[in-house]
């Protein structure tokens, strides 16, 4: 027996439509096992970390669309590990910031990890991006902008961009295929 992802009614593992709420594919992971698992298993065994990262990202993205928080959390954890292991810093910072900014499942620890990493690797463009994402989340959720002068480092980095000493990082628009051509 399993639980419906939407309404928690007890259902069979192979149930296609929940009798309680009508959700199609109501068992967590059915869609993942059908669409992604064979390719991800093959990619894990292969020697192409970019392919593995792209497949994991697509599964993570789809998990958020279903919504399937169990698979989403599993994909997030594995994505972070793959990104760290293969030094895919842009992707890792994007993932941390997206996690921080997720109103339902977000984590302040992700923002802190992002800031720690960008300072460690010396990526000022990513550092400014993290500050901007934190400020954007605070504005969106709390309707509060930080008071002027509260983050001198952010202001220093913004001044570098204005002076042409630093280029702001631009990520593709969030969608399932965003990293394919990055």
C-alpha positions as CSV (number, residue, x, y, z in Angstrom):
1,X,0.0,0.0,0.0
2,X,1.0,3.6,-0.6
3,X,-0.3,7.1,0.2
4,X,-1.7,9.5,-2.4
5,X,0.7,12.5,-2.7
6,X,-2.2,14.9,-2.6
7,X,-4.8,13.6,-0.1
8,X,-2.9,10.8,1.8
9,X,-5.6,8.2,1.1
10,X,-4.2,4.7,1.2
11,X,-3.9,3.3,-2.3
12,X,-2.2,0.5,-4.2
13,X,1.4,1.1,-5.4
14,X,0.3,0.8,-9.0
15,X,-2.8,3.0,-8.7
16,X,-3.2,5.3,-11.7
17,X,-5.9,7.6,-10.4
18,X,-6.6,8.3,-6.7
19,X,-10.1,7.4,-5.7
20,X,-10.0,10.0,-2.9
21,X,-9.1,13.1,-4.9
22,X,-8.7,12.1,-8.6
23,X,-5.0,12.9,-8.9
24,X,-3.4,11.0,-11.8
25,X,-0.2,9.2,-10.9
26,X,-0.9,9.6,-7.2
27,X,1.9,7.4,-5.8
28,X,5.1,9.2,-5.1
29,X,7.8,8.2,-7.6
30,X,5.7,6.3,-10.2
31,X,6.3,9.0,-12.8
32,X,10.0,9.1,-11.8
33,X,10.5,5.4,-12.1
34,X,8.8,5.4,-15.5
35,X,10.4,8.5,-17.1
36,X,13.7,9.1,-15.4
37,X,15.1,6.3,-13.3
38,X,16.5,4.0,-16.1
39,X,18.3,7.0,-17.7
40,X,19.6,8.3,-14.4
41,X,20.8,4.9,-13.3
42,X,22.7,4.5,-16.6
43,X,24.1,8.1,-16.3
44,X,25.3,7.3,-12.7
45,X,27.2,4.3,-14.1
46,X,28.6,6.3,-17.0
47,X,31.3,8.9,-17.0
48,X,29.3,12.0,-18.0
49,X,28.6,14.2,-15.0
50,X,26.9,16.9,-17.1
51,X,24.4,14.3,-18.5
52,X,23.7,13.1,-14.9
53,X,23.3,16.6,-13.6
54,X,20.9,17.5,-16.5
55,X,18.8,14.4,-15.9
56,X,18.6,14.9,-12.2
57,X,17.7,18.6,-12.7
58,X,14.9,17.6,-15.1
59,X,13.6,15.1,-12.6
60,X,13.8,17.7,-9.8
61,X,12.0,20.2,-11.9
62,X,9.2,17.7,-12.8
63,X,8.9,16.7,-9.2
64,X,8.1,20.3,-8.3
65,X,5.5,20.4,-11.1
66,X,3.6,17.3,-9.9
67,X,4.1,18.1,-6.9
68,X,6.1,15.2,-5.5
69,X,8.1,16.5,-2.5
70,X,9.7,13.1,-1.8
71,X,11.3,12.8,-5.2
72,X,12.0,16.6,-5.3
73,X,14.0,16.3,-2.0
74,X,15.9,13.2,-3.2
75,X,16.8,14.9,-6.5
76,X,17.8,18.1,-4.7
77,X,20.2,16.2,-2.4
78,X,21.8,14.3,-5.3
79,X,22.0,17.4,-7.5
80,X,23.9,19.2,-4.7
81,X,26.3,16.3,-4.3
82,X,26.9,16.0,-8.1
83,X,27.4,19.8,-8.4
84,X,29.9,19.8,-5.5
85,X,31.8,16.8,-6.7
86,X,32.2,18.1,-10.2
87,X,32.6,21.8,-9.2
88,X,29.6,23.0,-11.1
89,X,29.5,26.1,-9.1
90,X,27.0,28.1,-11.1
91,X,24.5,25.3,-11.0
92,X,25.1,24.7,-7.3
93,X,24.6,28.4,-6.4
94,X,21.5,28.5,-8.5
95,X,20.1,25.4,-6.7
96,X,21.0,26.8,-3.3
97,X,19.3,30.1,-4.1
98,X,16.2,28.4,-5.5
99,X,16.0,26.3,-2.4
100,X,16.3,29.3,-0.2
101,X,13.6,31.1,-2.1
102,X,11.1,28.3,-2.1
103,X,8.3,29.6,0.2
104,X,7.0,26.1,1.1
105,X,10.2,24.1,1.4
106,X,13.0,26.7,1.5
107,X,15.9,26.7,3.9
108,X,18.0,29.6,5.3
109,X,20.9,27.1,5.5
110,X,20.9,27.0,1.7
111,X,21.5,30.8,1.5
112,X,24.2,30.5,4.1
113,X,25.9,27.6,2.2
114,X,25.7,29.6,-1.0
115,X,27.4,32.7,0.6
116,X,30.1,30.5,2.2
117,X,30.8,28.8,-1.1
118,X,31.0,31.9,-3.2
119,X,33.4,33.5,-0.8
120,X,35.5,30.3,-0.6
121,X,35.9,30.1,-4.4
122,X,36.2,33.9,-4.9
123,X,33.3,34.3,-7.3
124,X,32.2,37.9,-6.8
125,X,29.6,37.6,-9.6
126,X,28.0,34.7,-7.8
127,X,28.3,36.5,-4.5
128,X,26.3,39.5,-5.7
129,X,23.7,37.1,-7.2
130,X,23.2,35.4,-3.8
131,X,22.8,38.8,-2.1
132,X,20.2,39.8,-4.8
133,X,18.3,36.5,-4.4
134,X,18.2,36.9,-0.6
135,X,16.9,40.5,-1.0
136,X,14.4,39.4,-3.6
137,X,13.0,36.7,-1.4
138,X,12.7,39.0,1.6
139,X,10.9,41.6,-0.6
140,X,8.6,39.0,-2.0
141,X,7.7,37.4,1.3
142,X,8.0,40.2,3.8
143,X,7.6,43.2,1.5
144,X,10.8,44.6,3.0
145,X,13.9,46.0,1.2
146,X,17.1,46.1,3.2
147,X,17.9,49.6,4.5
148,X,20.6,51.5,2.5
149,X,24.0,50.8,3.8
150,X,23.2,47.5,5.6
151,X,25.2,45.4,3.2
152,X,28.4,47.2,2.3
153,X,29.7,44.2,0.5
154,X,26.7,44.1,-1.8
155,X,27.1,47.8,-2.5
156,X,30.8,47.3,-3.2
157,X,30.1,44.5,-5.8
158,X,27.3,46.6,-7.4
159,X,29.8,49.5,-7.7
160,X,32.3,47.1,-9.4
161,X,29.6,46.2,-12.0
162,X,28.8,49.9,-12.5
163,X,32.5,50.6,-13.1
164,X,32.8,47.7,-15.5
165,X,35.2,45.8,-13.2
166,X,32.8,42.9,-12.8
167,X,30.1,41.3,-15.0
168,X,26.9,40.2,-13.4
169,X,26.0,36.6,-13.9
170,X,22.9,35.8,-15.8
171,X,21.3,32.5,-15.6
172,X,18.8,31.1,-18.1
173,X,15.1,31.3,-17.4
174,X,14.1,28.5,-15.0
175,X,12.7,25.7,-16.9
176,X,13.4,22.0,-17.3
177,X,15.9,22.4,-20.1
178,X,17.6,25.5,-18.8
179,X,21.1,23.9,-18.4
180,X,21.1,22.1,-21.7
181,X,22.9,25.0,-23.5
182,X,24.5,26.8,-20.6
